[in-house]
Amino acid sequence: MLQAVSNAFKLPDLRRKIVFTLVILVIYRFAAHVPIPGVNLTALRLVFQQNQLLGLLDMFSGGAMSNFSVMAMGVYPFITAQIVLQLLQPIVPALEQLAREGEAGRQRLNLYTHLLTIPLALLQGIGQMSILAQPMGAAGPVISNFGFSGANWLPTVATLITLGAGTMFAIWLGELIDEQGIGNGLSIIIFGGIVAGIPQRLGQLWVSNPWSILA
């Protein structure tokens, strides 16, 4: 395996694609640690300690959810939009026709997927914020200014726009990998998020139970 990696770096074009992909992943990881203002970090940590499902989703986001960063939703709204359009193709004749039109049809479907991603990202953002706005015991809510009335509507809209922009930025990074890097961009970004969280989780496991790693 090491020999294969060494041979890959000897080819200039392949080396450039690998380096470009790594640079994009580093940019994504930096963005995943940019927190959204106004978040109660103490309550946020308590939420993820008490909910194993959120911990699993956080692992796939590479820690972006537990930080409630601008990348908290990752590329998942885009993947949802892809699934929705694929399910609609047998039902909507126009979409099915586009799927048969070759490259031009695929580009039009890709445009529809991007457009559908925006409302899906906003809906997912509202869902996440409504959950995090619930009181978490003595720590209080993670987000204290959620709502669309009174003085809360402006911070709420700003947070939703930030989350949606983070999703679109992640999609753009994935498409850059598709065009100039190596492999499927979205898959690599998801995989990079999973791999990035492994050292931290191993460290937590070592602190809590050192012998469980060696077992």
C-alpha positions, 0 to 999 in steps of 0.5 A, spaced: 500 500 500 505 504 501 508 503 495 502 504 491 502 511 495 509 512 493 508 511 486 502 515 485 506 521 488 511 520 482 505 522 477 505 529 477 498 530 475 495 525 480 500 528 485 496 535 484 489 532 484 491 528 491 494 535 494 488 539 491 483 534 495 487 534 501 487 542 501 480 542 500 479 537 506 483 542 510 479 548 508 473 544 510 475 542 517 477 549 518 470 551 517 467 546 521 470 549 527 467 556 526 462 556 531 455 560 530 455 566 535 450 566 541 450 558 542 450 556 549 456 551 549 455 548 556 448 546 554 450 544 547 455 539 550 450 536 555 445 535 549 450 531 546 452 527 552 445 525 553 443 523 546 447 517 543 443 519 536 446 526 536 453 523 537 453 518 531 450 524 527 456 528 530 461 523 528 459 523 521 459 531 521 466 531 523 464 534 530 461 540 526 454 539 530 457 538 537 460 545 535 454 548 532 459 551 527 457 554 520 458 547 517 453 543 522 448 541 517 454 538 512 452 536 505 446 532 507 441 537 505 444 536 498 444 528 499 436 529 501 435 533 495 438 528 490 434 522 493 427 526 493 429 528 485 430 520 484 424 518 487 420 523 483 423 521 476 418 515 475 412 520 478 414 526 474 414 525 466 418 531 465 424 529 470 424 522 467 425 525 460 431 530 463 434 524 466 434 521 459 437 527 455 444 525 457 449 531 459 444 536 458 439 533 462 444 531 468 446 538 468 439 541 469 437 536 474 443 538 478 441 545 477 434 543 480 438 539 486 441 545 488 435 549 488 431 544 492 437 544 497 436 551 499 429 550 502 431 543 505 437 546 508 432 551 511 427 546 514 433 542 517 436 548 520 429 550 523 428 543 526 435 543 529 434 550 532 427 548 535 430 542 538 436 546 541 432 552 543 429 547 548 431 548 556 437 543 557 436 542 565 440 547 569 444 549 563 438 552 559 437 552 552 443 551 547 439 557 543 436 562 547 433 567 541 430 562 537 423 564 534 420 568 528 416 574 532 419 580 537 426 581 537 428 573 536 426 573 528 433 577 526 438 572 530 434 566 527 434 568 520 441 570 520 443 563 523 438 560 518 442 563 513 449 562 516 447 554 516 444 554 509 450 558 506 455 553 510 451 547 506 452 550 500 459 552 501 461 544 503 457 542 496 461 547 492 468 544 496 465 537 494 464 539 487 471 542 486 474 536 488 470 532 483 472 537 478 480 538 480 481 533 485 480 525 486 474 521 487 467 523 489 467 530 492 461 529 497 463 522 499 470 524 500 468 530 505 463 525 509 469 520 509 474 526 511 469 528 517 469 521 520 476 520 520 477 527 523 473 525 529 477 518 530 483 521 534 478 525 539 474 519 540 480 514 541 483 519 546 476 520 550 476 512 550 483 512 552 481 517 558 475 513 560 477 506 559 484 505 557 484 497 557 478 497 552 482 500 546 487 494 547 482 489 548 
